[in-house]
Amino acid sequence: MDKELPLTTRIKLRIHYLMCSFCERYAKQLNYMREVSREFPEKIGEISDAKLPAEAKQRLKEALQH
């Protein structure tokens, strides 16, 4: 994924993907994660700064203690 593969390797991968849908799906997922991770620094300002209410924190603490 870091550099372009030789033509023969790309052809072999395409043939493999025709037989193996799991590997094709996995490759698509990896590509998607690469795209999203590249965009993350630009989207950091869009993350919410909402805080958990104190009563919700207390309920979580109590639930974890039991």
Contact map, one row per residue, 1 for C-alpha under 8 A:
111100000000000000000000000000000000000000000000000000000000000000
111100000000000000000000000000000000000000000000000000000000000000
111110000000000000000000000000000000000000000000000000000000000000
111111000000000000000000000000000000000000000000000000000000000000
001111101100000000000000000000000000000000000000000000000000000000
000111111100000000000000000000000000000000000000000000000000000000
000011111110000000000000000000000000000000000000000000000000000000
000001111111000000000000000000000000000000000000000000000000000000
000011111111100000000000000000000000000000000000000000000000000000
000011111111110000000000000000000000000000000000000000000000000000
000000111111111000000000000000000000000000000000000000000000000000
000000011111111100000000000000000000000000000000000000000000000000
000000001111111110000000000000000000000000000000000000000000000000
000000000111111111000000000000000000000000000000000000000000000000
000000000011111111100000000000000000000000000000000000000000000000
000000000001111111110000000000000000000000000000000000000000000000
000000000000111111111011000000000000000000000000000000000000000000
000000000000011111111000000000000000000000000000000000000000000000
000000000000001111111000000000000000000000000000000000000000000000
000000000000000111111111000000000000000000000000000000000000000000
000000000000000011111111100000000000000000000000000000000000000000
000000000000000000011111110000000000000000000000000000000000000000
000000000000000010011111111000000000000000000000000000000000000000
000000000000000010011111111100000000000000000000000000000000000000
000000000000000000001111111110000000000000000000000000000000000000
000000000000000000000111111111000000000000000000000000000000000000
000000000000000000000011111111100000000000000000000000000000000000
000000000000000000000001111111110000000000000000000000000000000000
000000000000000000000000111111111000000000000000000000000000000000
000000000000000000000000011111111100000000000000000000000000000000
000000000000000000000000001111111110000000000000000000000000000000
000000000000000000000000000111111111000000000000000000000000000000
000000000000000000000000000011111111100000000000000000000000000000
000000000000000000000000000001111111110000000000000000000000000000
000000000000000000000000000000111111111000000000000000000000000000
000000000000000000000000000000011111111100000000000000000000000000
000000000000000000000000000000001111111110000000000000000000000000
000000000000000000000000000000000111111110000000000000000000000000
000000000000000000000000000000000011111111100000000000000000000000
000000000000000000000000000000000001111111110000000000000000000000
000000000000000000000000000000000000111111110000000000000000000000
000000000000000000000000000000000000001111111000000000000000000000
000000000000000000000000000000000000001111111110000000000000000000
000000000000000000000000000000000000000111111110000000000000000000
000000000000000000000000000000000000000001111110000000000000000000
000000000000000000000000000000000000000000111111000000000000000000
000000000000000000000000000000000000000000111111100000000000000000
000000000000000000000000000000000000000000000111110000000000000000
000000000000000000000000000000000000000000000011111000000000000000
000000000000000000000000000000000000000000000001111100000000000000
000000000000000000000000000000000000000000000000111110000000000000
000000000000000000000000000000000000000000000000011111011000000000
000000000000000000000000000000000000000000000000001111111000000000
000000000000000000000000000000000000000000000000000111111100000000
000000000000000000000000000000000000000000000000000011111110000000
000000000000000000000000000000000000000000000000000111111111000000
000000000000000000000000000000000000000000000000000111111111100000
000000000000000000000000000000000000000000000000000001111111110000
000000000000000000000000000000000000000000000000000000111111111000
000000000000000000000000000000000000000000000000000000011111111100
000000000000000000000000000000000000000000000000000000001111111110
000000000000000000000000000000000000000000000000000000000111111111
000000000000000000000000000000000000000000000000000000000011111111
000000000000000000000000000000000000000000000000000000000001111111
000000000000000000000000000000000000000000000000000000000000111111
000000000000000000000000000000000000000000000000000000000000011111
